[in-house]
């Protein structure tokens, strides 16, 4: 599978396809946020592929395309 010209490993691509969540610009376009523990339980191969996440420090929901780092929102990273 290619996303914006980048080749992905077959297993990662297959795992993304299994989610049935739209995939665009390298991220799963999840409508509801996902916590780190839920992402780990889901599949660690796609841990950092979720767009809307829940901050591990303050539980705020954030969009990784506009703020934050890993599973911390912009306010907690600063």
Order of alpha helices (4+ residues) and beta strands (2+ residues): beta-beta-alpha-beta-beta-alpha-beta-beta-alpha
